[in-house]
Amino acid sequence: MGKSHLMKKSLLVLVTAWILLGCQKDKENPEDSLDQYATTYEVIQGTIWDQFCISCHYAGSSFARQSNLVLTADVSYNQLVNRPPDNSSALEDGLILVGDQGLESLYSSFLWEKINVLDQEHFYSDHPGYGSLMPLGGDPLTNGQLEYIRQWILAGAPQDGNLVDRMVLNDTSKFISPTFKPLDIPESGVQFHVETFDIQANSDREIFIYEPLENEEPLYISSYEIAMKSGSHHFILYSFPESLNINKPASGAIRDVYTSSGEYNFGTLFFMQYHEFIAGTQVPTLRYNYPKGVALKVPANAGFDLNSHYANRKNETIKGEVYANIHTIPEDEVEHLAQILNLSNDDFSLPANQVTTLEKTYTFSGERHIFQLWSHAHEHNTEFKVFVVGGERNEELIYYSNDWEHPPILQLDPPLHLQAGEGLRLEATYDNWESRTLTFGLRSTDEMMILFGAYYE
C-alpha cells in the first residue's frame, strides 16, 4: 500500500471522526434548545429568520435592496413592525409588513401574505403583483412555525414578552398543495356531489340542487368538509324549516338563479326565502369541526338545498364541481345543540364613486356561546369588522376580513360568551368605484352584508 494511499485513508478517518463528533456536539449543543431564547420574538428570530431568511435578507444583498427588507437580528424588528412594504401593489392595498393591532393586523400584514402558504391559491390568483411566496425557492415554513408567527401577530407583535406557547413549534408538518379530488365518503354521515357544470365566460352562475336526506331519525352534525374546483365564489348547504308545508323542489334537478338572458329566475328565488343556513365556505377546501360535544341537529325526513356560486372572470368557459360531507355523531354524545347565526343587512345603498361604511347592531335576547363567525360580501367590500356590544368586552374587535373572496372562517375557542342584552356590531366598508348606486343583490357585482356563524345557548 503506497504512502499517499495511507495518508488519504488516515485523512478520511479523521474527517469521518470529525463529522461524527460534530454531529454529536450539535445534538447535545444547548444552543439548539429553545431555552436560549428569552422572548417570543427571539424565538422567531433564532429559529425562523436566522434559519430560513437571512441568507437572502441581509444588508447589501440584492434581495434586501429589492425588497428593502433586512432580517438580521440587529435590525429585523424595526424593519418589520409598523413599516410600509416596498411592494407597490401591497402598498396600494393598504398593507403594512406587520402591525401591532392584533387580529386586524393579521389581515393587513404583507409578511403574513408572503409566508402563509396555506392560502397560496388566494395569494397567486388575487395578488399577482405581490411577487412570490417565501422562503423563495425553498420548502415552506412548517405549520407550527406559521402558527407561532400568527399567534405573535395576534398578540400585537411585541418585541418583548413570552406570549406564545413554544410547543406550537413541535408541529413540523408542512403544507402540501391540494388538488381538487373527491372527498372520502364519511364513515358516519352523508356525502353530496354537485357534478360538473359549465360557467360561461365573464359571467356568474349560481345554482341550487335539492337532495333529500331520507333520514328516518334526526341527524347530529359534528363537522363538515367541502372541496370545490377553483373559481368558486361560495358553496352553501341550506335546509328548509321543519314546519314548512309546501312541496320541496324537485330532487336532483339543477335550478339556476338566472335565466339564459341574465334575468332572475323567480321560480328559484321563491324557495330562497325559506332557506336556513347549515354550512358553507368560500375557500377551495375546508374541514370544520364543531367544539367537542356540540352538534347541529337535523330533523328526520329533512333535505338540503346545495348552493354553488361561481364567478367566472375569464374569457373562456370554466367547469364547476363540488363535494361536501357532513359527519354525524350519536345523540348520546351531544352536550349542546348548535344554533345557526345569520345576521343579514339587506337595506342599504352605496352611492356611486364613493367609499361608504355601513354599521348594523344586533342585540340578543338570550345568553349565547358563539364559536364560529364568517362574513359574506361581494367585490366592492374592502373591510368587514365585528365588534362586541355591551358587557366587559364592549367594543372589542373579534372578527376582521379584508378579503371578500376568501373571508376567514373564525373558530372561537373558547366560545365568545354573550349575556342577554349584549350583541354584535357589524361594520363593513365598500369602495363603489362604479358610476351606479349599489344595493343588495345576488351577483358578485352587487353587494351583501352578511355574518354567518354558529353558537349554543
Contacts in CASP RR format, 6 or more apart in sequence:
PFRMAT RR
TARGET T0000
AUTHOR 0000-0000-0000
METHOD contacts of the structure
MODEL  1
MGKSHLMKKSLLVLVTAWILLGCQKDKENPEDSLDQYATTYEVIQGTIWD
QFCISCHYAGSSFARQSNLVLTADVSYNQLVNRPPDNSSALEDGLILVGD
QGLESLYSSFLWEKINVLDQEHFYSDHPGYGSLMPLGGDPLTNGQLEYIR
QWILAGAPQDGNLVDRMVLNDTSKFISPTFKPLDIPESGVQFHVETFDIQ
ANSDREIFIYEPLENEEPLYISSYEIAMKSGSHHFILYSFPESLNINKPA
SGAIRDVYTSSGEYNFGTLFFMQYHEFIAGTQVPTLRYNYPKGVALKVPA
NAGFDLNSHYANRKNETIKGEVYANIHTIPEDEVEHLAQILNLSNDDFSL
PANQVTTLEKTYTFSGERHIFQLWSHAHEHNTEFKVFVVGGERNEELIYY
SNDWEHPPILQLDPPLHLQAGEGLRLEATYDNWESRTLTFGLRSTDEMMI
LFGAYYE
26 32 0 8 1.000
30 36 0 8 1.000
34 43 0 8 1.000
34 47 0 8 1.000
34 166 0 8 1.000
34 169 0 8 1.000
37 43 0 8 1.000
37 45 0 8 1.000
37 46 0 8 1.000
37 47 0 8 1.000
38 162 0 8 1.000
39 158 0 8 1.000
39 159 0 8 1.000
39 160 0 8 1.000
39 161 0 8 1.000
39 162 0 8 1.000
40 148 0 8 1.000
40 152 0 8 1.000
40 155 0 8 1.000
40 158 0 8 1.000
40 161 0 8 1.000
40 162 0 8 1.000
40 163 0 8 1.000
40 164 0 8 1.000
41 77 0 8 1.000
41 152 0 8 1.000
41 158 0 8 1.000
41 159 0 8 1.000
41 160 0 8 1.000
41 161 0 8 1.000
43 148 0 8 1.000
43 164 0 8 1.000
43 166 0 8 1.000
43 169 0 8 1.000
44 148 0 8 1.000
44 149 0 8 1.000
44 152 0 8 1.000
45 73 0 8 1.000
45 76 0 8 1.000
46 73 0 8 1.000
47 145 0 8 1.000
47 169 0 8 1.000
48 141 0 8 1.000
48 145 0 8 1.000
48 148 0 8 1.000
48 149 0 8 1.000
49 57 0 8 1.000
49 71 0 8 1.000
49 72 0 8 1.000
49 73 0 8 1.000
49 76 0 8 1.000
50 73 0 8 1.000
52 135 0 8 1.000
52 141 0 8 1.000
53 71 0 8 1.000
53 134 0 8 1.000
53 135 0 8 1.000
54 71 0 8 1.000
54 72 0 8 1.000
56 63 0 8 1.000
56 64 0 8 1.000
56 135 0 8 1.000
56 136 0 8 1.000
57 63 0 8 1.000
57 64 0 8 1.000
57 67 0 8 1.000
57 69 0 8 1.000
57 70 0 8 1.000
57 71 0 8 1.000
57 72 0 8 1.000
58 64 0 8 1.000
58 70 0 8 1.000
58 71 0 8 1.000
58 72 0 8 1.000
59 70 0 8 1.000
59 72 0 8 1.000
59 75 0 8 1.000
63 136 0 8 1.000
64 70 0 8 1.000
67 86 0 8 1.000
67 87 0 8 1.000
68 86 0 8 1.000
69 79 0 8 1.000
69 80 0 8 1.000
69 86 0 8 1.000
69 97 0 8 1.000
70 76 0 8 1.000
70 79 0 8 1.000
71 79 0 8 1.000
71 80 0 8 1.000
77 159 0 8 1.000
79 97 0 8 1.000
80 97 0 8 1.000
80 98 0 8 1.000
80 111 0 8 1.000
80 157 0 8 1.000
81 97 0 8 1.000
81 98 0 8 1.000
81 99 0 8 1.000
81 100 0 8 1.000
81 157 0 8 1.000
81 159 0 8 1.000
82 96 0 8 1.000
82 98 0 8 1.000
82 99 0 8 1.000
82 100 0 8 1.000
83 96 0 8 1.000
83 97 0 8 1.000
83 98 0 8 1.000
84 91 0 8 1.000
84 95 0 8 1.000
84 96 0 8 1.000
84 97 0 8 1.000
85 91 0 8 1.000
85 95 0 8 1.000
85 96 0 8 1.000
85 97 0 8 1.000
85 110 0 8 1.000
87 110 0 8 1.000
87 129 0 8 1.000
87 130 0 8 1.000
87 131 0 8 1.000
89 127 0 8 1.000
89 129 0 8 1.000
89 130 0 8 1.000
90 110 0 8 1.000
90 113 0 8 1.000
90 127 0 8 1.000
90 130 0 8 1.000
93 127 0 8 1.000
94 108 0 8 1.000
95 108 0 8 1.000
95 109 0 8 1.000
95 110 0 8 1.000
95 113 0 8 1.000
96 105 0 8 1.000
96 108 0 8 1.000
96 109 0 8 1.000
96 110 0 8 1.000
97 109 0 8 1.000
97 110 0 8 1.000
97 111 0 8 1.000
98 105 0 8 1.000
98 109 0 8 1.000
98 111 0 8 1.000
98 112 0 8 1.000
98 153 0 8 1.000
98 157 0 8 1.000
99 105 0 8 1.000
99 108 0 8 1.000
99 109 0 8 1.000
99 153 0 8 1.000
99 156 0 8 1.000
99 157 0 8 1.000
100 156 0 8 1.000
100 157 0 8 1.000
100 158 0 8 1.000
101 156 0 8 1.000
102 153 0 8 1.000
102 154 0 8 1.000
102 155 0 8 1.000
102 156 0 8 1.000
102 157 0 8 1.000
103 154 0 8 1.000
103 397 0 8 1.000
103 398 0 8 1.000
103 399 0 8 1.000
103 400 0 8 1.000
104 385 0 8 1.000
104 397 0 8 1.000
104 400 0 8 1.000
105 153 0 8 1.000
105 156 0 8 1.000
105 157 0 8 1.000
106 112 0 8 1.000
106 150 0 8 1.000
106 153 0 8 1.000
106 154 0 8 1.000
106 400 0 8 1.000
107 400 0 8 1.000
107 401 0 8 1.000
107 402 0 8 1.000
107 403 0 8 1.000
107 408 0 8 1.000
108 402 0 8 1.000
109 153 0 8 1.000
110 130 0 8 1.000
111 149 0 8 1.000
112 149 0 8 1.000
112 150 0 8 1.000
112 153 0 8 1.000
113 123 0 8 1.000
113 127 0 8 1.000
113 130 0 8 1.000
114 130 0 8 1.000
114 133 0 8 1.000
114 134 0 8 1.000
115 133 0 8 1.000
115 134 0 8 1.000
115 140 0 8 1.000
115 141 0 8 1.000
115 146 0 8 1.000
115 149 0 8 1.000
116 123 0 8 1.000
116 146 0 8 1.000
117 133 0 8 1.000
117 140 0 8 1.000
117 141 0 8 1.000
117 146 0 8 1.000
117 175 0 8 1.000
118 143 0 8 1.000
118 146 0 8 1.000
118 175 0 8 1.000
119 283 0 8 1.000
119 406 0 8 1.000
120 133 0 8 1.000
120 175 0 8 1.000
120 177 0 8 1.000
121 230 0 8 1.000
121 284 0 8 1.000
122 283 0 8 1.000
122 403 0 8 1.000
122 405 0 8 1.000
122 406 0 8 1.000
123 130 0 8 1.000
123 133 0 8 1.000
125 230 0 8 1.000
126 403 0 8 1.000
126 405 0 8 1.000
126 406 0 8 1.000
133 140 0 8 1.000
135 141 0 8 1.000
139 174 0 8 1.000
140 146 0 8 1.000
140 174 0 8 1.000
140 175 0 8 1.000
141 149 0 8 1.000
141 174 0 8 1.000
142 169 0 8 1.000
142 171 0 8 1.000
142 172 0 8 1.000
142 173 0 8 1.000
142 174 0 8 1.000
143 171 0 8 1.000
143 172 0 8 1.000
143 173 0 8 1.000
143 174 0 8 1.000
143 175 0 8 1.000
144 168 0 8 1.000
144 169 0 8 1.000
144 170 0 8 1.000
144 171 0 8 1.000
144 172 0 8 1.000
144 173 0 8 1.000
145 169 0 8 1.000
147 168 0 8 1.000
147 171 0 8 1.000
148 164 0 8 1.000
148 166 0 8 1.000
148 168 0 8 1.000
148 169 0 8 1.000
151 163 0 8 1.000
151 164 0 8 1.000
151 165 0 8 1.000
151 168 0 8 1.000
152 158 0 8 1.000
152 163 0 8 1.000
152 164 0 8 1.000
155 163 0 8 1.000
155 164 0 8 1.000
178 284 0 8 1.000
178 285 0 8 1.000
180 227 0 8 1.000
180 228 0 8 1.000
180 229 0 8 1.000
180 230 0 8 1.000
180 284 0 8 1.000
180 321 0 8 1.000
181 227 0 8 1.000
182 193 0 8 1.000
182 227 0 8 1.000
182 323 0 8 1.000
183 191 0 8 1.000
183 225 0 8 1.000
183 227 0 8 1.000
183 323 0 8 1.000
183 324 0 8 1.000
183 325 0 8 1.000
184 325 0 8 1.000
185 191 0 8 1.000
185 325 0 8 1.000
186 325 0 8 1.000
186 326 0 8 1.000
186 327 0 8 1.000
186 328 0 8 1.000
188 327 0 8 1.000
188 328 0 8 1.000
188 329 0 8 1.000
189 219 0 8 1.000
189 325 0 8 1.000
189 326 0 8 1.000
189 327 0 8 1.000
189 328 0 8 1.000
190 213 0 8 1.000
190 219 0 8 1.000
190 325 0 8 1.000
190 326 0 8 1.000
190 328 0 8 1.000
191 323 0 8 1.000
191 324 0 8 1.000
191 325 0 8 1.000
192 211 0 8 1.000
192 237 0 8 1.000
192 304 0 8 1.000
192 306 0 8 1.000
192 322 0 8 1.000
192 323 0 8 1.000
192 324 0 8 1.000
192 325 0 8 1.000
193 322 0 8 1.000
193 323 0 8 1.000
193 324 0 8 1.000
194 207 0 8 1.000
194 209 0 8 1.000
194 235 0 8 1.000
194 306 0 8 1.000
194 308 0 8 1.000
194 320 0 8 1.000
194 321 0 8 1.000
194 322 0 8 1.000
194 323 0 8 1.000
194 324 0 8 1.000
195 321 0 8 1.000
196 319 0 8 1.000
196 320 0 8 1.000
196 321 0 8 1.000
197 205 0 8 1.000
197 207 0 8 1.000
197 254 0 8 1.000
197 308 0 8 1.000
197 319 0 8 1.000
197 320 0 8 1.000
197 321 0 8 1.000
198 205 0 8 1.000
198 317 0 8 1.000
198 318 0 8 1.000
198 319 0 8 1.000
198 320 0 8 1.000
199 205 0 8 1.000
199 310 0 8 1.000
199 312 0 8 1.000
199 317 0 8 1.000
199 318 0 8 1.000
199 319 0 8 1.000
199 320 0 8 1.000
200 312 0 8 1.000
200 317 0 8 1.000
201 312 0 8 1.000
201 314 0 8 1.000
201 315 0 8 1.000
201 316 0 8 1.000
201 317 0 8 1.000
202 312 0 8 1.000
202 313 0 8 1.000
202 314 0 8 1.000
202 315 0 8 1.000
203 312 0 8 1.000
204 233 0 8 1.000
204 258 0 8 1.000
204 309 0 8 1.000
204 310 0 8 1.000
204 311 0 8 1.000
204 312 0 8 1.000
204 443 0 8 1.000
204 444 0 8 1.000
204 445 0 8 1.000
205 256 0 8 1.000
205 258 0 8 1.000
205 309 0 8 1.000
205 310 0 8 1.000
205 312 0 8 1.000
206 256 0 8 1.000
206 257 0 8 1.000
206 258 0 8 1.000
206 307 0 8 1.000
206 308 0 8 1.000
206 309 0 8 1.000
206 310 0 8 1.000
206 442 0 8 1.000
207 254 0 8 1.000
207 255 0 8 1.000
207 256 0 8 1.000
207 257 0 8 1.000
207 307 0 8 1.000
207 308 0 8 1.000
207 309 0 8 1.000
208 249 0 8 1.000
208 254 0 8 1.000
208 255 0 8 1.000
208 257 0 8 1.000
208 268 0 8 1.000
208 271 0 8 1.000
208 272 0 8 1.000
208 305 0 8 1.000
208 306 0 8 1.000
208 307 0 8 1.000
209 252 0 8 1.000
209 253 0 8 1.000
209 254 0 8 1.000
209 255 0 8 1.000
209 305 0 8 1.000
209 306 0 8 1.000
210 248 0 8 1.000
210 249 0 8 1.000
210 250 0 8 1.000
210 251 0 8 1.000
210 252 0 8 1.000
210 253 0 8 1.000
210 255 0 8 1.000
210 303 0 8 1.000
210 304 0 8 1.000
210 305 0 8 1.000
210 306 0 8 1.000
211 251 0 8 1.000
211 252 0 8 1.000
211 303 0 8 1.000
211 304 0 8 1.000
211 305 0 8 1.000
211 306 0 8 1.000
212 248 0 8 1.000
212 251 0 8 1.000
212 301 0 8 1.000
212 302 0 8 1.000
212 303 0 8 1.000
213 219 0 8 1.000
213 298 0 8 1.000
213 301 0 8 1.000
213 302 0 8 1.000
213 303 0 8 1.000
213 304 0 8 1.000
214 301 0 8 1.000
215 298 0 8 1.000
215 300 0 8 1.000
215 301 0 8 1.000
215 302 0 8 1.000
216 300 0 8 1.000
216 301 0 8 1.000
217 300 0 8 1.000
218 297 0 8 1.000
218 298 0 8 1.000
218 299 0 8 1.000
218 300 0 8 1.000
218 331 0 8 1.000
219 297 0 8 1.000
219 298 0 8 1.000
219 302 0 8 1.000
219 326 0 8 1.000
219 328 0 8 1.000
220 295 0 8 1.000
220 296 0 8 1.000
220 297 0 8 1.000
220 298 0 8 1.000
220 328 0 8 1.000
220 329 0 8 1.000
220 330 0 8 1.000
220 331 0 8 1.000
220 333 0 8 1.000
220 334 0 8 1.000
221 278 0 8 1.000
221 279 0 8 1.000
221 290 0 8 1.000
221 295 0 8 1.000
221 296 0 8 1.000
221 297 0 8 1.000
221 298 0 8 1.000
221 326 0 8 1.000
221 327 0 8 1.000
221 328 0 8 1.000
221 338 0 8 1.000
222 289 0 8 1.000
222 290 0 8 1.000
222 293 0 8 1.000
222 294 0 8 1.000
222 295 0 8 1.000
222 327 0 8 1.000
222 328 0 8 1.000
222 329 0 8 1.000
222 333 0 8 1.000
223 287 0 8 1.000
223 288 0 8 1.000
223 289 0 8 1.000
223 290 0 8 1.000
223 326 0 8 1.000
223 327 0 8 1.000
224 237 0 8 1.000
224 279 0 8 1.000
224 280 0 8 1.000
224 286 0 8 1.000
224 287 0 8 1.000
224 288 0 8 1.000
224 324 0 8 1.000
224 325 0 8 1.000
224 326 0 8 1.000
224 327 0 8 1.000
225 285 0 8 1.000
225 286 0 8 1.000
225 287 0 8 1.000
225 288 0 8 1.000
225 324 0 8 1.000
225 325 0 8 1.000
225 327 0 8 1.000
226 235 0 8 1.000
226 279 0 8 1.000
226 280 0 8 1.000
226 281 0 8 1.000
226 285 0 8 1.000
226 286 0 8 1.000
226 322 0 8 1.000
226 323 0 8 1.000
226 324 0 8 1.000
226 325 0 8 1.000
227 284 0 8 1.000
227 285 0 8 1.000
227 286 0 8 1.000
227 322 0 8 1.000
227 323 0 8 1.000
227 324 0 8 1.000
228 235 0 8 1.000
228 281 0 8 1.000
228 284 0 8 1.000
228 285 0 8 1.000
228 308 0 8 1.000
228 320 0 8 1.000
228 321 0 8 1.000
228 322 0 8 1.000
229 284 0 8 1.000
229 319 0 8 1.000
229 320 0 8 1.000
229 321 0 8 1.000
229 322 0 8 1.000
230 284 0 8 1.000
231 310 0 8 1.000
231 311 0 8 1.000
231 312 0 8 1.000
231 318 0 8 1.000
231 320 0 8 1.000
232 282 0 8 1.000
232 284 0 8 1.000
232 308 0 8 1.000
232 309 0 8 1.000
232 310 0 8 1.000
232 320 0 8 1.000
232 322 0 8 1.000
233 282 0 8 1.000
233 309 0 8 1.000
233 310 0 8 1.000
233 311 0 8 1.000
233 405 0 8 1.000
233 444 0 8 1.000
234 280 0 8 1.000
234 281 0 8 1.000
234 282 0 8 1.000
234 307 0 8 1.000
234 308 0 8 1.000
234 309 0 8 1.000
234 376 0 8 1.000
235 280 0 8 1.000
235 281 0 8 1.000
235 306 0 8 1.000
235 307 0 8 1.000
235 308 0 8 1.000
235 309 0 8 1.000
235 322 0 8 1.000
235 324 0 8 1.000
236 277 0 8 1.000
236 278 0 8 1.000
236 279 0 8 1.000
236 280 0 8 1.000
236 307 0 8 1.000
237 277 0 8 1.000
237 278 0 8 1.000
237 279 0 8 1.000
237 280 0 8 1.000
237 304 0 8 1.000
237 305 0 8 1.000
237 306 0 8 1.000
237 307 0 8 1.000
237 324 0 8 1.000
237 326 0 8 1.000
238 275 0 8 1.000
238 276 0 8 1.000
238 277 0 8 1.000
238 278 0 8 1.000
238 304 0 8 1.000
238 305 0 8 1.000
238 307 0 8 1.000
239 275 0 8 1.000
239 276 0 8 1.000
239 278 0 8 1.000
239 298 0 8 1.000
239 302 0 8 1.000
239 303 0 8 1.000
239 304 0 8 1.000
239 305 0 8 1.000
240 248 0 8 1.000
240 271 0 8 1.000
240 274 0 8 1.000
240 275 0 8 1.000
240 276 0 8 1.000
240 302 0 8 1.000
240 303 0 8 1.000
240 305 0 8 1.000
241 274 0 8 1.000
241 276 0 8 1.000
242 299 0 8 1.000
242 302 0 8 1.000
244 274 0 8 1.000
246 274 0 8 1.000
248 303 0 8 1.000
249 255 0 8 1.000
249 271 0 8 1.000
249 305 0 8 1.000
255 265 0 8 1.000
255 267 0 8 1.000
255 268 0 8 1.000
255 271 0 8 1.000
256 265 0 8 1.000
256 268 0 8 1.000
257 264 0 8 1.000
257 265 0 8 1.000
257 268 0 8 1.000
257 269 0 8 1.000
257 442 0 8 1.000
258 264 0 8 1.000
258 265 0 8 1.000
259 265 0 8 1.000
264 442 0 8 1.000
271 305 0 8 1.000
275 305 0 8 1.000
276 340 0 8 1.000
276 342 0 8 1.000
277 340 0 8 1.000
277 342 0 8 1.000
277 452 0 8 1.000
278 296 0 8 1.000
278 298 0 8 1.000
278 304 0 8 1.000
278 340 0 8 1.000
279 288 0 8 1.000
279 324 0 8 1.000
279 326 0 8 1.000
280 286 0 8 1.000
280 374 0 8 1.000
280 452 0 8 1.000
281 288 0 8 1.000
281 374 0 8 1.000
281 409 0 8 1.000
282 376 0 8 1.000
282 405 0 8 1.000
282 406 0 8 1.000
282 407 0 8 1.000
283 406 0 8 1.000
283 409 0 8 1.000
286 409 0 8 1.000
288 372 0 8 1.000
288 409 0 8 1.000
288 411 0 8 1.000
290 296 0 8 1.000
290 338 0 8 1.000
290 371 0 8 1.000
290 454 0 8 1.000
291 336 0 8 1.000
291 371 0 8 1.000
291 413 0 8 1.000
291 415 0 8 1.000
293 329 0 8 1.000
293 333 0 8 1.000
293 334 0 8 1.000
293 335 0 8 1.000
293 336 0 8 1.000
294 334 0 8 1.000
294 335 0 8 1.000
294 336 0 8 1.000
294 337 0 8 1.000
294 338 0 8 1.000
294 371 0 8 1.000
294 456 0 8 1.000
295 328 0 8 1.000
295 329 0 8 1.000
295 333 0 8 1.000
295 334 0 8 1.000
295 336 0 8 1.000
295 337 0 8 1.000
295 338 0 8 1.000
296 337 0 8 1.000
296 338 0 8 1.000
296 340 0 8 1.000
296 454 0 8 1.000
297 334 0 8 1.000
297 337 0 8 1.000
297 338 0 8 1.000
306 322 0 8 1.000
306 324 0 8 1.000
308 320 0 8 1.000
308 322 0 8 1.000
309 444 0 8 1.000
310 318 0 8 1.000
310 320 0 8 1.000
311 444 0 8 1.000
312 318 0 8 1.000
336 369 0 8 1.000
336 456 0 8 1.000
336 457 0 8 1.000
337 456 0 8 1.000
337 457 0 8 1.000
338 454 0 8 1.000
338 455 0 8 1.000
338 456 0 8 1.000
339 454 0 8 1.000
339 455 0 8 1.000
339 456 0 8 1.000
339 457 0 8 1.000
340 452 0 8 1.000
340 453 0 8 1.000
340 454 0 8 1.000
341 370 0 8 1.000
341 372 0 8 1.000
341 373 0 8 1.000
341 451 0 8 1.000
341 452 0 8 1.000
341 453 0 8 1.000
341 454 0 8 1.000
341 455 0 8 1.000
342 450 0 8 1.000
342 451 0 8 1.000
342 452 0 8 1.000
342 453 0 8 1.000
343 360 0 8 1.000
343 362 0 8 1.000
343 424 0 8 1.000
343 426 0 8 1.000
343 450 0 8 1.000
343 451 0 8 1.000
344 448 0 8 1.000
344 449 0 8 1.000
344 450 0 8 1.000
344 451 0 8 1.000
345 358 0 8 1.000
345 360 0 8 1.000
345 426 0 8 1.000
345 449 0 8 1.000
345 450 0 8 1.000
346 440 0 8 1.000
346 441 0 8 1.000
346 448 0 8 1.000
346 449 0 8 1.000
347 440 0 8 1.000
348 358 0 8 1.000
348 439 0 8 1.000
348 440 0 8 1.000
348 447 0 8 1.000
348 449 0 8 1.000
349 437 0 8 1.000
349 438 0 8 1.000
349 439 0 8 1.000
350 356 0 8 1.000
350 380 0 8 1.000
350 430 0 8 1.000
350 432 0 8 1.000
350 437 0 8 1.000
350 438 0 8 1.000
350 439 0 8 1.000
350 447 0 8 1.000
351 432 0 8 1.000
351 437 0 8 1.000
352 432 0 8 1.000
352 434 0 8 1.000
352 435 0 8 1.000
352 436 0 8 1.000
352 437 0 8 1.000
353 432 0 8 1.000
353 433 0 8 1.000
353 434 0 8 1.000
353 435 0 8 1.000
354 432 0 8 1.000
355 382 0 8 1.000
355 429 0 8 1.000
355 430 0 8 1.000
355 431 0 8 1.000
355 432 0 8 1.000
356 429 0 8 1.000
356 430 0 8 1.000
356 432 0 8 1.000
357 427 0 8 1.000
357 428 0 8 1.000
357 429 0 8 1.000
357 430 0 8 1.000
358 426 0 8 1.000
358 427 0 8 1.000
358 428 0 8 1.000
358 429 0 8 1.000
358 430 0 8 1.000
358 449 0 8 1.000
359 425 0 8 1.000
359 426 0 8 1.000
359 427 0 8 1.000
360 425 0 8 1.000
360 426 0 8 1.000
360 449 0 8 1.000
361 389 0 8 1.000
361 423 0 8 1.000
361 424 0 8 1.000
361 425 0 8 1.000
361 426 0 8 1.000
362 423 0 8 1.000
362 424 0 8 1.000
362 425 0 8 1.000
362 426 0 8 1.000
363 389 0 8 1.000
363 421 0 8 1.000
363 422 0 8 1.000
363 423 0 8 1.000
364 418 0 8 1.000
364 420 0 8 1.000
364 421 0 8 1.000
364 422 0 8 1.000
364 423 0 8 1.000
365 420 0 8 1.000
365 421 0 8 1.000
366 419 0 8 1.000
366 420 0 8 1.000
366 421 0 8 1.000
366 457 0 8 1.000
367 417 0 8 1.000
367 418 0 8 1.000
367 419 0 8 1.000
367 420 0 8 1.000
367 457 0 8 1.000
368 416 0 8 1.000
368 417 0 8 1.000
368 418 0 8 1.000
368 455 0 8 1.000
368 456 0 8 1.000
368 457 0 8 1.000
369 415 0 8 1.000
369 416 0 8 1.000
369 417 0 8 1.000
369 418 0 8 1.000
369 455 0 8 1.000
369 456 0 8 1.000
369 457 0 8 1.000
370 412 0 8 1.000
370 415 0 8 1.000
370 416 0 8 1.000
370 418 0 8 1.000
370 453 0 8 1.000
370 454 0 8 1.000
370 455 0 8 1.000
371 411 0 8 1.000
371 412 0 8 1.000
371 413 0 8 1.000
371 415 0 8 1.000
371 416 0 8 1.000
371 454 0 8 1.000
371 455 0 8 1.000
371 456 0 8 1.000
372 409 0 8 1.000
372 410 0 8 1.000
372 411 0 8 1.000
372 412 0 8 1.000
372 452 0 8 1.000
372 453 0 8 1.000
372 454 0 8 1.000
372 455 0 8 1.000
373 386 0 8 1.000
373 398 0 8 1.000
373 399 0 8 1.000
373 409 0 8 1.000
373 410 0 8 1.000
373 412 0 8 1.000
373 451 0 8 1.000
373 452 0 8 1.000
373 453 0 8 1.000
374 407 0 8 1.000
374 408 0 8 1.000
374 409 0 8 1.000
374 410 0 8 1.000
374 451 0 8 1.000
374 452 0 8 1.000
374 453 0 8 1.000
375 384 0 8 1.000
375 386 0 8 1.000
375 399 0 8 1.000
375 401 0 8 1.000
375 407 0 8 1.000
375 428 0 8 1.000
375 450 0 8 1.000
375 451 0 8 1.000
375 452 0 8 1.000
376 407 0 8 1.000
376 448 0 8 1.000
376 450 0 8 1.000
376 451 0 8 1.000
376 452 0 8 1.000
377 384 0 8 1.000
377 404 0 8 1.000
377 407 0 8 1.000
377 428 0 8 1.000
377 430 0 8 1.000
377 447 0 8 1.000
377 448 0 8 1.000
377 449 0 8 1.000
377 450 0 8 1.000
378 404 0 8 1.000
378 441 0 8 1.000
378 443 0 8 1.000
378 444 0 8 1.000
378 445 0 8 1.000
378 446 0 8 1.000
378 447 0 8 1.000
378 448 0 8 1.000
379 404 0 8 1.000
379 405 0 8 1.000
379 444 0 8 1.000
379 445 0 8 1.000
380 404 0 8 1.000
380 430 0 8 1.000
380 431 0 8 1.000
380 432 0 8 1.000
380 433 0 8 1.000
380 434 0 8 1.000
380 438 0 8 1.000
380 447 0 8 1.000
381 404 0 8 1.000
381 428 0 8 1.000
381 429 0 8 1.000
381 430 0 8 1.000
381 447 0 8 1.000
381 449 0 8 1.000
382 402 0 8 1.000
382 404 0 8 1.000
382 429 0 8 1.000
382 430 0 8 1.000
382 431 0 8 1.000
383 400 0 8 1.000
383 401 0 8 1.000
383 402 0 8 1.000
383 427 0 8 1.000
383 428 0 8 1.000
383 429 0 8 1.000
384 399 0 8 1.000
384 400 0 8 1.000
384 401 0 8 1.000
384 402 0 8 1.000
384 404 0 8 1.000
384 407 0 8 1.000
384 426 0 8 1.000
384 427 0 8 1.000
384 428 0 8 1.000
384 429 0 8 1.000
385 397 0 8 1.000
385 399 0 8 1.000
385 400 0 8 1.000
385 426 0 8 1.000
385 427 0 8 1.000
385 428 0 8 1.000
386 397 0 8 1.000
386 398 0 8 1.000
386 399 0 8 1.000
386 400 0 8 1.000
386 424 0 8 1.000
386 425 0 8 1.000
386 426 0 8 1.000
386 427 0 8 1.000
386 451 0 8 1.000
387 395 0 8 1.000
387 396 0 8 1.000
387 397 0 8 1.000
387 398 0 8 1.000
387 424 0 8 1.000
387 425 0 8 1.000
387 427 0 8 1.000
388 394 0 8 1.000
388 395 0 8 1.000
388 396 0 8 1.000
388 398 0 8 1.000
388 416 0 8 1.000
388 418 0 8 1.000
388 422 0 8 1.000
388 423 0 8 1.000
388 424 0 8 1.000
388 425 0 8 1.000
389 395 0 8 1.000
389 422 0 8 1.000
389 423 0 8 1.000
389 424 0 8 1.000
389 425 0 8 1.000
390 421 0 8 1.000
390 422 0 8 1.000
390 423 0 8 1.000
391 419 0 8 1.000
391 422 0 8 1.000
393 416 0 8 1.000
398 410 0 8 1.000
398 412 0 8 1.000
398 416 0 8 1.000
399 410 0 8 1.000
399 451 0 8 1.000
401 407 0 8 1.000
401 408 0 8 1.000
415 455 0 8 1.000
415 456 0 8 1.000
418 424 0 8 1.000
424 451 0 8 1.000
426 449 0 8 1.000
426 451 0 8 1.000
428 449 0 8 1.000
430 438 0 8 1.000
430 447 0 8 1.000
432 438 0 8 1.000
438 446 0 8 1.000
438 447 0 8 1.000
439 446 0 8 1.000
439 447 0 8 1.000
440 446 0 8 1.000
440 447 0 8 1.000
440 448 0 8 1.000
440 449 0 8 1.000
441 447 0 8 1.000
441 448 0 8 1.000
END
